[in-house]
Amino acid sequence: MEERRYRSASGGPIALRARQHSASCRELAVRCPRLQLRSLSAVTSAVWLAAYGLFVLSQNSMVLSAAIFITLIGLIIYLHFVKIDQESLLVIGSLGIQVTSSYASGKESTTFIEMGRVKDVVINEAIHMQKVIYYLCILLQDPGDPQGVSEVVPLFQSSKPRLDCLIEVYKSCQEILEQRKTAPPSNGIKE
């Protein structure tokens, strides 16, 4: 298992962990920094101090209760649906590609794409807020047109790694995809 440090498109630190399970199976995981208790405490304190100020002015205790309730609900929503700690890609040459997002709350979201549907893995570029950002995506083959692409599935949408990190992931994916293309087709009969 190898871990390298990189930067995200916004300049924040991220880590790429590459693990090779076999010649045709690799797991690539991009880790974002965990939620800092200091920043969480600062936001919570700011909301509660503002609520206390409103309470002093209005003498209404519902303001304090609402602030506590809104803060707790907001924190739960943020941890369960927004803050992603890790995005991983498991590439298995004979089966497919599994994309997993692990949230700060422990929830995981997993998508599996069969290898027969994968046309290619590419690095694409986009213009966002007056700068060019790069992202890795899976091109899915159009069932009606073998030369066409039916869908583009972007990867690492939360961590947004820079180009140097994406190149490492791209090379690993391409090694496995090339093995699949050069392997003789099996007819399903074992000898």
ZADREN-64967 format. One line per 3 residues: number of its first residue (from 1); their letters; for each residue x, y, z of C-alpha. Coordinates in steps of 0.001 Angstrom, whole numbers, plus 500000, padded with zeros to 6 digits. Layout:
# ZADREN-64967
NUM> A> X Y Z | ...
***
This chain:
# ZADREN-64967
1> MEE> 500000 500000 500000 | 501409 503319 498911 | 500189 506749 499989
4> RRY> 501185 510003 498305 | 500305 513572 499219 | 498750 515920 496662
7> RSA> 496662 519086 496518 | 493062 519522 495461 | 491946 522026 492828
10> SGG> 491188 524473 495658 | 494669 524006 497157 | 493696 521844 500117
13> PIA> 495747 518783 501088 | 494583 515349 499895 | 496204 511913 499927
16> LRA> 496105 509214 497245 | 496337 505659 498552 | 496999 503001 495928
19> RQH> 496656 499316 496753 | 497253 496541 494230 | 495310 493411 495143
22> SAS> 496421 491492 492032 | 497664 492182 488506 | 494134 492984 487358
25> CRE> 492715 494502 490542 | 493630 497885 492027 | 492065 500124 494605
28> LAV> 492710 503866 494460 | 491406 506061 497258 | 491569 509841 497613
31> RCP> 491292 511028 501205 | 490269 514552 502166 | 491128 516138 505502
34> RLQ> 488749 515180 508266 | 486381 517692 509805 | 488312 519808 512318
37> LRS> 486810 520142 515773 | 488117 523711 515946 | 486158 524882 512887
40> LSA> 483057 522983 514008 | 483252 524614 517443 | 483746 528067 515925
43> VTS> 480663 527798 513699 | 478522 526385 516502 | 479672 529104 518916
46> AVW> 479000 531856 516368 | 475438 530623 515734 | 474705 530238 519436
49> LAA> 476178 533650 520310 | 474051 535277 517619 | 471002 533448 518995
52> YGL> 471856 534584 522520 | 472113 538176 521273 | 468662 537867 519712
55> FVL> 467364 536326 522935 | 468663 539264 524975 | 466969 541708 522588
58> SQN> 463669 539847 522240 | 463439 538049 525620 | 461991 535066 523737
61> SMV> 463415 531677 524770 | 462209 530120 521499 | 465130 531869 519768
64> LSA> 467647 529851 521797 | 465746 526602 521315 | 465459 527192 517567
67> AIF> 469185 528007 517288 | 470175 524798 519065 | 467732 522738 517007
70> ITL> 468793 524292 513679 | 472483 523863 514509 | 472064 520191 515373
73> IGL> 469928 519431 512318 | 472341 521346 510089 | 475307 519437 511499
76> IIY> 473611 516083 510957 | 472722 516983 507365 | 476265 518243 506682
79> LHF> 477946 515119 508077 | 475524 512670 506461 | 475009 514185 503007
82> VKI> 477744 516749 502256 | 481139 516104 503899 | 482919 513282 502062
85> DQE> 486068 511970 503763 | 487161 509506 501087 | 486386 508632 497479
88> SLL> 487653 505303 496200 | 487848 503497 492923 | 488166 499699 492790
91> VIG> 489085 498529 489291 | 488722 494796 488635 | 489673 493908 485070
94> SLG> 487302 490960 484691 | 484297 492457 486522 | 484107 496234 486469
97> IQV> 484698 499445 488364 | 483279 500193 491799 | 483069 503851 492872
100> TSS> 482578 504491 496609 | 482104 507730 498541 | 482534 507597 502330
103> YAS> 480826 510392 504247 | 481948 511874 507581 | 478982 510227 509323
106> GKE> 480141 506770 508217 | 477562 506435 505437 | 478868 504988 502165
109> STT> 477497 505410 498673 | 478609 502776 496151 | 478112 502492 492398
112> FIE> 479235 499541 490295 | 479835 499743 486551 | 480236 496489 484644
115> MGR> 483426 496279 482580 | 481393 495479 479457 | 479830 498946 479675
118> VKD> 483169 500761 480117 | 484470 502253 476906 | 487407 504134 478451
121> VVI> 488662 506132 481414 | 489825 509632 480458 | 490981 512899 481974
124> NEA> 488691 515696 480884 | 488956 519421 481417 | 486405 522057 482257
127> IHM> 486396 525791 482783 | 485145 526769 486224 | 485230 530296 487626
130> QKV> 487856 531523 485155 | 490213 528606 485600 | 490689 525234 483979
133> IYY> 490106 522217 486190 | 490737 518601 485291 | 488627 515632 486274
136> LCI> 488714 511902 485700 | 485682 510276 484133 | 484479 506930 482858
139> LLQ> 483017 506840 479366 | 480184 504320 479095 | 479654 502543 475806
142> DPG> 476438 503185 473927 | 474660 499807 473496 | 473191 500890 470158
145> DPQ> 476449 502289 468747 | 479714 500522 469732 | 481733 503586 468704
148> GVS> 479517 506008 470655 | 479418 507105 474277 | 476103 506916 476129
151> EVV> 477152 508543 479398 | 480079 510243 481109 | 480541 509350 484803
154> PLF> 482772 511865 486617 | 484968 510568 489455 | 486348 512245 492589
157> QSS> 483771 515051 492442 | 484184 516021 496078 | 487972 515888 496490
160> KPR> 488713 517409 493049 | 492364 516306 492803 | 494791 518265 490642
163> LDC> 496179 516943 487375 | 499295 515273 488869 | 497126 513067 491105
166> LIE> 494645 512345 488302 | 497485 511171 486048 | 498500 508552 488638
169> VYK> 494943 507229 488869 | 494544 507367 485083 | 497719 505316 484495
172> SCQ> 496580 502628 486951 | 493169 502402 485311 | 494652 502269 481820
175> EIL> 497029 499418 482774 | 494066 497275 483791 | 491959 498327 480786
178> EQR> 494844 497457 478449 | 495125 493998 480033 | 491442 493495 479324
181> KTA> 491838 494552 475680 | 494877 492327 475041 | 493502 489261 476860
184> PPS> 492098 486590 474551 | 488302 486385 474734 | 487093 483450 476788
187> NGI> 484283 481284 475513 | 483152 480318 478996 | 484285 476673 478638
190> KE> 486826 475438 481173 | 489181 472694 480152
***
